[in-house]
């Protein structure tokens, strides 16, 4: 009976389960109080544990066309060779807000962004348009890489990329390494620039975002950029970015 409910509500708690099953227990002449139910679920490994709060910003379960990953063997060697896109949530007293980001994978420069209260394609497009308006190398080949979210697969967004002769690339397996630069930039903004905190209102949050991105682009050195700032790295095409090997397990080493 518990598993049937969990099929519909996988993370429903024990107290609610006990309440919902009272009539079933009585009908089946099962005497099981709440404390005993807790103990039984614990013994069966069915207790629900609290997890770190997070917000899903990717909806890849849609019918729109999804593009292949063009970045699997690509190591960027110049600015505006590869842009990575992502959306991260910002917590405010009025609820979650969203920061749409476009980052250059070579220079780590945030080239476009949009802060708003939704994850719609029109908002994601604003970040892209900002990036396009600031291109320094418009005649060179550019790949746009993102997850398979509805926003990035939308006709509005993909047509804009195609009209600007930008190649479209998307993750395939949900592996964070498939969009590692975007994930890393999100983490830096939240961990180092305070965007992971809760804000009082949108005005305060927008001010913090503007100042953070300005500081990040112009003042924060990147180890992968040979300790240059993203802005400095973006203005040249000679320096190779520093890379690290992925960690391997002991079993893989042994093999």
Wavefront OBJ file of the C-alpha trace (Angstrom):
o trace
v 0.000 0.000 0.000
v 2.879 2.329 0.817
v 4.624 1.624 -2.468
v 1.438 2.297 -4.422
v 1.235 5.781 -2.903
v 4.949 6.344 -3.438
v 4.527 5.627 -7.145
v 2.445 8.782 -7.365
v 4.190 10.850 -4.664
v 7.738 9.469 -4.335
v 8.834 11.810 -1.534
v 5.723 11.888 0.631
v 6.573 11.732 4.340
v 5.697 9.094 6.935
v 3.168 11.206 8.842
v 1.170 11.868 5.687
v 1.434 8.212 4.695
v 0.032 7.128 8.068
v -2.868 9.533 7.719
v -3.679 8.426 4.172
v -3.559 4.720 5.061
v -5.698 4.776 8.210
v -8.798 3.475 6.457
v -6.831 0.802 4.584
v -5.204 -0.323 7.837
v -8.594 -0.583 9.515
v -10.110 -2.484 6.609
v -7.241 -4.974 6.618
v -7.262 -5.110 10.457
v -3.691 -3.835 10.610
v -2.714 -2.241 13.909
v 0.160 0.078 13.126
v 0.758 3.367 14.878
v 2.798 6.213 13.498
v 5.948 5.373 15.484
v 5.836 1.739 14.394
v 5.353 2.878 10.802
v 8.482 5.035 11.124
v 10.421 2.037 12.451
v 9.158 -0.239 9.679
v 10.045 2.240 6.929
v 13.493 2.717 8.421
v 14.082 -1.045 8.486
v 12.984 -1.289 4.839
v 15.097 1.699 3.741
v 12.022 3.695 2.797
v 12.394 6.776 4.982
v 12.616 10.050 3.083
v 15.655 12.116 4.039
v 15.948 15.848 3.640
v 18.190 16.943 0.803
v 19.917 20.198 -0.005
v 17.428 22.607 -1.526
v 17.716 23.035 -5.241
v 15.615 24.112 -8.166
v 15.412 22.260 -11.470
v 15.906 24.694 -14.325
v 15.974 22.171 -17.164
v 12.925 20.596 -18.758
v 14.189 18.226 -21.433
v 11.004 16.134 -21.633
v 9.486 17.834 -24.642
v 8.826 17.095 -28.309
v 11.013 19.823 -29.797
v 14.080 18.862 -31.827
v 17.226 18.236 -29.792
v 20.646 18.796 -31.324
v 23.769 16.600 -30.993
v 26.730 17.444 -28.779
v 29.401 19.107 -30.941
v 31.795 19.746 -28.057
v 32.864 16.237 -27.001
v 36.409 16.509 -28.342
v 36.582 20.291 -28.540
v 39.153 22.229 -26.527
v 38.546 25.949 -27.213
v 41.616 27.720 -28.567
v 40.214 31.228 -29.069
v 37.421 33.500 -27.854
v 34.004 33.218 -29.498
v 34.673 29.694 -30.642
v 32.286 28.178 -28.101
v 29.575 29.781 -25.993
v 27.900 27.848 -23.201
v 24.440 28.721 -21.928
v 22.700 27.904 -18.682
v 20.023 29.102 -16.266
v 20.476 29.247 -12.504
v 17.984 30.173 -9.816
v 18.261 33.100 -7.391
v 16.398 33.013 -4.075
v 14.439 36.106 -2.960
v 11.838 36.805 -0.296
v 9.281 37.041 -3.128
v 10.240 33.597 -4.469
v 12.704 32.173 -6.958
v 14.069 34.309 -9.764
v 16.246 33.163 -12.654
v 19.556 34.264 -14.130
v 20.053 33.340 -17.791
v 23.762 33.277 -18.693
v 25.889 33.060 -21.838
v 29.595 32.434 -21.165
v 32.557 32.174 -23.517
v 34.183 28.781 -22.858
v 37.678 29.985 -23.791
v 37.891 33.307 -21.942
v 35.278 32.461 -19.266
v 33.781 35.895 -19.924
v 30.065 36.266 -19.258
v 29.029 37.813 -22.565
v 25.275 37.975 -21.958
v 22.815 37.668 -19.117
v 19.201 38.328 -18.156
v 17.672 38.384 -14.681
v 13.926 37.810 -14.462
v 11.128 35.882 -12.769
v 10.691 33.219 -15.451
v 12.483 30.618 -17.570
v 10.747 31.448 -20.832
v 12.539 31.410 -24.172
v 11.950 35.145 -24.604
v 14.024 35.788 -21.469
v 16.755 33.348 -22.482
v 16.877 35.078 -25.848
v 17.628 38.440 -24.209
v 20.857 37.030 -22.781
v 21.820 35.730 -26.217
v 21.035 39.050 -27.916
v 23.244 40.844 -25.392
v 26.087 38.480 -26.260
v 25.567 38.923 -29.993
v 25.634 42.714 -29.653
v 29.060 42.556 -27.999
v 30.792 40.113 -30.351
v 34.400 41.059 -31.018
v 35.047 38.365 -33.645
v 31.790 38.194 -35.658
v 33.382 36.589 -38.712
v 34.717 33.509 -36.933
v 32.879 30.217 -36.471
v 30.899 30.013 -33.232
v 29.183 27.083 -31.510
v 26.394 27.616 -28.985
v 26.222 24.791 -26.403
v 23.458 24.276 -23.844
v 21.398 21.618 -22.119
v 18.297 20.268 -23.846
v 15.906 22.592 -22.064
v 12.716 23.783 -23.685
v 14.042 27.345 -23.938
v 17.089 26.381 -25.994
v 15.115 24.044 -28.280
v 12.389 26.594 -28.977
v 11.908 27.853 -32.521
v 12.364 31.435 -31.324
v 15.819 30.660 -29.925
v 17.143 28.269 -32.565
v 16.079 30.540 -35.431
v 18.062 33.396 -33.877
v 21.134 31.173 -33.685
v 20.716 30.027 -37.271
v 20.170 33.560 -38.587
v 23.501 34.501 -37.003
v 25.248 31.441 -38.519
v 25.868 29.922 -35.087
v 26.140 26.140 -34.836
v 23.835 24.520 -32.263
v 25.115 21.952 -29.768
v 23.386 20.325 -26.781
v 24.184 17.930 -23.961
v 23.076 14.347 -24.410
v 23.369 12.402 -21.152
v 22.689 14.894 -18.358
v 26.326 14.641 -17.238
v 27.507 17.923 -15.595
v 30.819 17.531 -17.463
v 28.921 18.061 -20.720
v 28.394 21.685 -19.713
v 31.148 22.017 -17.128
v 32.115 25.642 -17.843
v 28.544 26.872 -17.395
v 28.197 24.885 -14.163
v 31.487 26.280 -12.865
v 30.523 29.882 -13.606
v 27.200 29.394 -11.822
v 29.088 28.095 -8.796
v 31.526 30.999 -8.779
v 28.753 33.594 -8.901
v 26.903 31.917 -6.039
v 29.847 30.938 -3.846
v 32.152 33.894 -4.366
v 29.807 36.743 -5.237
v 26.944 36.060 -2.877
v 24.323 35.146 -5.447
v 23.581 32.011 -3.467
v 22.128 34.088 -0.630
v 18.499 35.109 -0.247
v 17.719 38.623 -1.456
v 15.082 41.002 -0.173
v 13.732 42.021 -3.562
v 14.428 42.086 -7.294
v 16.021 45.536 -7.221
v 18.621 44.469 -4.665
v 19.253 41.253 -6.581
v 19.638 42.980 -9.967
v 22.141 45.426 -8.471
v 24.162 42.578 -6.986
v 24.120 40.655 -10.277
v 25.271 43.668 -12.313
v 28.109 44.427 -9.911
v 29.116 40.773 -9.587
v 29.341 40.130 -13.322
v 31.237 43.371 -13.895
v 33.728 42.413 -11.189
v 33.924 38.808 -12.354
v 34.652 39.757 -15.963
v 37.138 42.522 -15.270
v 38.848 41.787 -11.960
v 38.720 38.083 -11.100
v 41.684 36.101 -12.495
v 41.059 32.564 -13.718
v 43.530 29.762 -13.207
v 42.371 28.177 -16.465
v 43.090 31.507 -18.198
v 46.683 31.502 -16.926
v 45.550 33.950 -14.200
v 44.209 36.505 -16.659
v 40.784 38.034 -16.145
v 38.032 36.969 -18.555
v 38.121 40.412 -20.175
v 41.900 40.204 -20.750
v 41.639 36.654 -22.038
v 38.861 37.615 -24.450
v 40.945 40.338 -26.067
v 43.636 37.962 -27.345
v 43.800 34.616 -29.166
v 47.282 33.272 -28.425
v 47.198 31.859 -24.891
v 46.204 28.232 -24.399
v 43.705 27.526 -21.654
v 44.837 25.336 -18.789
v 43.045 22.006 -18.428
v 42.903 19.266 -15.823
v 42.413 15.544 -16.284
v 39.182 14.090 -15.001
v 39.493 12.092 -11.817
v 39.489 8.334 -12.279
v 38.488 5.657 -9.813
v 40.937 3.101 -8.436
v 39.182 0.380 -10.408
v 39.715 2.307 -13.649
v 43.391 2.840 -12.816
v 43.778 -0.855 -12.112
v 42.121 -1.731 -15.381
l 1 2 3 4 5 6 7 8 9 10 11 12 13 14 15 16 17 18 19 20 21 22 23 24 25 26 27 28 29 30 31 32 33 34 35 36 37 38 39 40 41 42 43 44 45 46 47 48 49 50 51 52 53 54 55 56 57 58 59 60 61 62 63 64 65 66 67 68 69 70 71 72 73 74 75 76 77 78 79 80 81 82 83 84 85 86 87 88 89 90 91 92 93 94 95 96 97 98 99 100 101 102 103 104 105 106 107 108 109 110 111 112 113 114 115 116 117 118 119 120 121 122 123 124 125 126 127 128 129 130 131 132 133 134 135 136 137 138 139 140 141 142 143 144 145 146 147 148 149 150 151 152 153 154 155 156 157 158 159 160 161 162 163 164 165 166 167 168 169 170 171 172 173 174 175 176 177 178 179 180 181 182 183 184 185 186 187 188 189 190 191 192 193 194 195 196 197 198 199 200 201 202 203 204 205 206 207 208 209 210 211 212 213 214 215 216 217 218 219 220 221 222 223 224 225 226 227 228 229 230 231 232 233 234 235 236 237 238 239 240 241 242 243 244 245 246 247 248 249 250 251 252 253 254 255
